[in-house]
């Protein structure tokens, strides 16, 4: 479930990247509607929501449509929304790339998509994964049990590179990385392990570039980001992207509800 820090980071990112305010907004996997409620006090948008668990959605004046994100397309026309958000959702899905392709389809040209998911690349998560094989906030799952699909069922850890790659592959452009907050345990581990991490970075980049030839001009900035300050210390990644094209809707008034 999202927290106020995540809501604030999503809202700040959307406010900064949107070329207009007052347009249409969709929150995918809206839960009880807390993100929509938070954003409404900062950005004037005409919001809509979708989720599988529609009974828990609590914002009466906002329509919430039921959809199974693993098996159904989003029930909206092409180019329908100026802003699309999905907070702490993709880690619950079997195929997050399919959702991102659908998000691209319904985002208007010039519109913005903002996605959040647990940061599995911070220093604390790297240590946990080294010891246990499980990233932070991911662990053993029930087997043949529908609890797998409950609101607590994190089933898909997504490192930043693969999320950014999926956004670009879906057609988005101008991918940006932000975080919600600095995680104290990651600061602790980074202070201890920084020499090993950065020596490892040099060796990794050298081998990938020279021996395996997986590093290209196009993907190198994304790969290098895996060793950046935000990814090493951030708790949650907030990743945004823009759908190419010209914005041709309402003029940005700069007003705030």
C-alpha positions, -999 to 999 in steps of 0.1 A, spaced: 0 0 0 12 35 -8 23 61 18 21 99 20 57 101 9 49 82 -22 18 103 -29 38 135 -25 65 122 -48 40 112 -75 22 145 -72 54 166 -74 66 146 -104 32 150 -122 30 187 -114 65 193 -127 62 172 -159 27 181 -170 25 207 -197 -11 216 -187 -32 213 -156 -70 208 -156 -69 178 -179 -80 141 -174 -63 118 -149 -66 81 -145 -52 62 -114 -47 26 -122 -50 3 -92 -65 32 -72 -71 13 -39 -92 34 -16 -84 65 -36 -59 82 -13 -36 93 -42 -65 109 -60 -75 127 -28 -39 139 -22 -34 151 -58 -66 171 -58 -53 195 -33 -22 202 -55 -32 197 -91 -66 205 -107 -74 173 -126 -106 155 -136 -98 121 -121 -111 86 -128 -100 53 -113 -98 16 -119 -91 -14 -96 -101 -50 -91 -112 -43 -56 -137 -15 -64 -157 -20 -31 -129 -4 -11 -127 28 -33 -139 56 -12 -140 88 -33 -177 90 -42 -176 117 -69 -149 98 -88 -159 69 -111 -140 36 -104 -143 8 -129 -135 -28 -121 -107 -44 -141 -85 -74 -138 -51 -60 -148 -36 -94 -154 -62 -105 -179 -81 -75 -192 -73 -44 -213 -80 -11 -197 -116 -1 -205 -108 33 -220 -104 47 -255 -71 56 -271 -55 89 -260 -80 95 -233 -59 108 -204 -34 136 -199 -20 120 -168 -19 83 -159 -7 72 -125 -2 37 -110 13 36 -75 25 3 -60 7 -18 -85 31 -33 -111 48 -55 -85 15 -73 -80 11 -82 -117 21 -112 -137 28 -91 -168 36 -55 -160 48 -48 -196 13 -55 -209 -1 -29 -185 25 -3 -196 15 -9 -233 -21 -3 -223 -11 28 -204 7 41 -235 -24 35 -255 -47 55 -233 -23 83 -226 -28 114 -248 1 127 -269 22 148 -247 7 132 -216 26 118 -186 27 84 -170 40 81 -134 47 46 -119 60 37 -85 73 3 -72 96 -9 -44 132 -1 -51 149 -35 -52 183 -20 -59 189 0 -28 218 -11 -6 196 -27 20 178 -48 -7 211 -58 -23 224 -71 10 191 -89 17 191 -105 -18 228 -115 -14 220 -133 19 185 -147 12 179 -145 -25 149 -123 -19 148 -85 -26 135 -61 0 97 -63 4 96 -95 -16 97 -129 1 84 -165 -1 49 -167 -15 21 -191 -7 18 -219 -32 -15 -227 -49 -32 -202 -27 -53 -172 -37 -35 -151 -11 -9 -147 -39 -32 -122 -55 -42 -103 -23 -32 -66 -19 -1 -78 -1 11 -101 -28 43 -87 -42 51 -112 -70 72 -93 -95 103 -74 -83 112 -49 -111 147 -33 -111 148 2 -126 165 -9 -158 137 -32 -167 110 -7 -159 126 20 -179 132 -5 -208 96 -15 -207 84 21 -208 106 29 -238 96 -4 -255 59 6 -250 66 39 -269 71 64 -241 100 89 -241 119 110 -216 120 85 -188 129 101 -154 138 86 -121 129 99 -87 125 84 -52 100 90 -24 125 91 5 160 80 16 160 47 35 182 48 66 193 11 64 205 16 29 226 46 40 241 23 67 249 -5 42 262 19 16 286 34 40 300 -1 47 299 -14 12 306 16 -11 341 6 -21 330 -29 -31 300 -16 -50 320 9 -70 348 -15 -77 321 -40 -87 306 -14 -110 339 -9 -129 343 -46 -133 307 -52 -143 307 -24 -169 340 -35 -183 330 -71 -188 296 -63 -202 311 -38 -226 341 -58 -238 333 -94 -233 295 -97 -236 289 -66 -256 256 -59 -240 263 -22 -233 251 1 -261 249 39 -265 212 36 -260 211 15 -229 243 27 -211 226 56 -193 200 32 -179 227 7 -168 248 33 -151 218 45 -131 218 12 -112 249 25 -94 234 60 -88 226 77 -54 188 75 -58 188 38 -66 213 30 -38 195 48 -11 159 53 -22 130 33 -7 106 35 -36 113 45 -72 90 70 -89 95 66 -126 78 89 -151 77 92 -189 60 112 -216 41 100 -246 55 116 -277 33 141 -295 19 176 -292 -4 186 -264 -35 201 -280 -59 205 -251 -67 230 -224 -42 258 -217 -23 255 -184 -38 279 -160 -14 272 -131 -44 271 -107 -45 248 -77 -77 235 -62 
